[in-house]
Amino acid sequence: MKKLILLLFPLLVLIPLKTSAQSEIPLMVSQCELNGIDYQRSVVFVVKFQEAIQSNDKVKVASFVEYPLRVNTSISNGKKYKITSKYITNKEQLIKNYDAVFTKALRVKILQQDSKDIFCNYQGAMIADGGVWFMEQNKEMRVIAVNI
């Protein structure tokens, strides 16, 4: 038995040990990757989108959107929620309706969002407590839905 241990010991040196710096992949990264969403590209997208929101550049924000953009509004009567959807068909329409789509409350949530805290599932990636959904469209990340 001692001979076997002595023979195997040098092999153990070749096996890399996991260090604290090599911690497990965060859940959000694996969620994104499992759903075919590039996490790193998503983080870059969120940062750039936040910059456009911060500067209140309606034209730039509109350039991050895939059209038609689905805009969902939920209305509560205290007991039930009613969700209505409308579609913004082009940049011009979004710019004209910018404040109704990207409400002040939604813009605040977007700006408070940690760009690395992205939720992903089979429908896409989400930030701002579900306020903005995005995914890759034609090889670029694009906003696909807004929930207000």
PEURGI-V266986 format. One record per run of one state. SS is the DSSP state (@ for helix, = for strand, . for the rest). FROM is the first residue (numbers start at 1). LEN is the number of residues. If there is no record, write none. Layout:
<<SS/FROM/LEN> <SS/FROM/LEN>>
This chain:
<<./1/1> <@/2/13> <./15/5> <@/20/3> <./23/4> <@/27/8> <./35/4> <@/39/16> <./55/3> <@/58/6> <./64/1> <=/65/12> <./77/4> <=/81/8> <./89/2> <@/91/6> <./97/1> <@/98/4> <./102/2> <@/104/9> <./113/6> <=/119/3> <./122/2> <=/124/4> <./128/4> <=/132/6> <./138/2> <=/140/8> <./148/1>>
